[in-house]
Structure formats: C-alpha cells, structure tokens
Amino acid sequence: MRPVPLAVLGPAAAEGDADEGSKTEMLTKLEVGKPYLPGRVSWPDGIATFDVRSGQPELIAFFARPSTVEVAAFKRGTPHFGILVDGPVIFFLFQFGQEPVSDAPYSCHLTRSSERGISECPNGHRLAVRVLLVDATTGILRAIRLVTLAPETSQELIAAMHQQAASPFDQQLYDACLQRAYTSASSFDLTRRTTMRRGGR
C-alpha cells in the first residue's frame, strides 16, 4: 500500500475540534438535503460503512427515514469511537449522543488498490473522520460533519490498518468472521471487548 497522508489534526485541537479551513476543505462536494450519490435513491437500511480512501477516513450510516433526534445526534451529539480487531476484520465502533452504539466492519483489502493508503499519525495527534448520515429510503444526505478520534483511538486504528495490510486477504474467512460476530453479538456486546473513547466535535 502506498503511503498517503491521513487527515491528521495536531494536539493544538485540545478537544479534537477541526479548524474551519480543514472542515471546509474536507466537506466539499456534498450538501445536506441533496442526493448522496446522484442517480441512486435507496440503500439497505441500518447499515454503516467505514473506509479510508486516498487518506480520508469516512463513516457513512444509512437509516430509513431517520428521526429528528437521530439527525440531531449525528450533527451535534458527542461522539465516541472504539476499534476492535477480530481476525481479518476491523470493527469501527461509534456512538453519537445518546443513540445506540453501532459498528462498521472494515478491511483495507476491499478498498480499490489505487485509493488505499496508510500513514503515520504522530503521538498526541487525532485522525479526522468525515461522518455522513444518509436516508436509506431516498438517498438524501441528512447530516455531515467532521469529527476527530481520540489520540489513543487514532493510534489503535493506524496500528490495526498496518497489521491488516501486511496480512494476506481471504474473502471467505472475512465473511465467516462477520457472520460469526453478527450471529453471536450485538454492537453493544462488541464494545465490551474494546475501549470507547470520546472523540472531538
């Protein structure tokens, strides 16, 4: 995997807040109230995806007709994140405000090779993650924000990505691991195997 600079914010952002310039640059080309992907009007309900493309971590949640409470939580709720490695799968655990904990499975091997990228995140720095909430019934983007991971969570994610990238990929093993995890545990159960840390707004 070719090294690509990840979106990293320095320790000056004590609470993990991104400066306005960084936010503007990273949130361009998407607009709340407009289609997330022009031409597509529906998505599977209740799923979330996490990916790192060209150095930009991104979390997308697809909810059918999200309530005003859910939208507000994604826009302004205090974020918490955790990283759990289970075999070939990295589970990106997240919670906004008082909403239930959710998770998004991730493997760098499923990202287009030209867009894969891992870089170092200096100690004390925070990775910035773009968060999107999409109405699964209409394809309309309902919320978008830039948040940051705690420094410890940032290091855990980088280490997990390096380890994953260095390991051979087996699609069947990956699918079986997901099936086992979702059959035997909820997202909340997964949090008991890791540490959820507060992110920055």
N, C-alpha and C positions, 0 to 999 in steps of 0.2 A: 504494500500500500504506500503510495507516495505521500510524504508529509504535506499537510495542508494546515495553515494556521486556523485553529479553532477560535470561535468568538470568545475571547477571554477579557474579563474586566479585572483591573488591578485592585489591590487592597484598599485603595482610597475610597472605594464604594463600600463603606463600612457595613451598611445594611444590605449590600448587594444590589443597590439601585443602579441601573444603567444611565449614563448621561444622555441628554436629549439627542445629541448628534448621533450616538450609536443607535438609539431606538429608531430614529428616522431612517437611517441607512438600512437597518435590518428588517424593517417592517414595510418596505416599499413594495409596490405591485400588488398588494392585497388590500381590500377595502371591506369593512364591515357593512353588511346589507347587500353585498354583491356576491355573485357565484364564486365559490372557492375555486372551482375548475369549470370555466365556461363550457357549456355543452353537456355537462353531467348534472342531473337533477336529483339523484338519490344515491345513498350509500348504505352499507349494512349498519344497523342500529346498535349502539352500545359498544362499539369497538374503539380502540385507540391505537395509534401507530407512533413509534418513535424511530427517528432516523438521523443520521449525521451525513449530510451531503455537502460536498465541497467545503467542509469545515464548519457547517452551520447545524448545530443540534436543533431538532424540531419535533415538537409533540403535537399531534392532531387528535382531537376527540370528536367522535361522530355520535350525536344524540338526536333521537327523533323528537322533534318539537320541544327543544329544551325550554324549561320554565324560566320565568324572570329571575328566580332565585339561583338557578344553575348558571344562567348567563352572568349574573352579577358576581357569582363566586369566581368564575373564570376571569372576569375582567378585573376584579378588585380584591378577591379573597386572599388571605395569607397562604402562600404556597409551601408545601412540604414535599420533599423528594427522598427516595431511597433507591439504592442499587442492589440487586440480588442476582448473583450468578448461579445458575443451576445447569450444570453440564454445558452444552453448547449455546444456551440461551442466557441473554442478559435481560432481566426484567427491570424496566424503568417504572418505579412505583411513584405515584403522585396523588396529591390531595390539595384541593383549593377550598379555603374557608372551612365550613362545616360539612361540605359534601363528602360522600363516602370515598374511601381510598380506591383507586383504580390502578391498572397496570398496563404497560405496553411492552410486548416482547420485542427483542432486537437482536439482529445478527448483522455484523458488517458485511458478511459474505452475501447477503441478499440485496445490498446496495450496488448499483451499477458501478463497475470497476473504475470507470473514469471519474466518478464522483466520490469515491471513498477517500477518506483522509483522517490521519491521526496526527496530533501534535502534542507537545508537552504543555501542561498548564502549571506554571510556577506555583510553588507553595504559597498559600495565602491569597491566591487569585481565585476568581469564580468564573465558571463557564456560563455564558449567556445562552438561554434556550428560548426559542420562539414558540409560543403556545397559541394554538388555534382551536376554536370550537365551531364545528360545522353542524347545521341542521341536517340530519341524515335523510329527511323526507323531501327537502327542497334543494339541498346542495348550497344553501346560502351561508356565508360566513357570519356567525353571530358574535364572535369575540376574538380579539387578537391582542396579545401583549408580549412583552419581553421580560422574562424573569431570569434570575440567576440561581445557580446551585450553590449550596454552602461549600466553602473551600474543601472540606473533607469529602463531601459527596462528589465534587469535581474530580478529586484525585482518584476516588474509587471507580468512577466511570472511565477515566483515561486508562487506568491500570487494567480494567476488565476488557476494554477495547483492544489494548495491545495484546493481551493474552489470547483473546478470541481470534484476532487477525493472524497470530502465529500458529494457530491450530488448523488442521485440515477440516473442511466442512463436509458434513454428511446430512443431506436433506432428510432422510428417513429418521435418523437419530434426533435431529432437531424437532421434527414433527411429533415424534413419540414423546419427547421430553415435554413439549407443550401440552399434549393430550394428557399425560400423567399429571402435570401440575394443575391443569384446569379441572380435572376429574376429582382430584383429592383435596384441593384447597381453593379458597377464595382469595381475592386481592388482599383482604384484611389479614388472612392467615399468612400470606407471604411476608407481610410487614414484621411478623414475629421472628423472622429469620434475618432481618437486617435492621438498620437504624434509619428512621425517618428524621430528616433534619430540615429546619426551616430555611427556605430559600429567600431570596431578595425580590422585592417588587419591581 
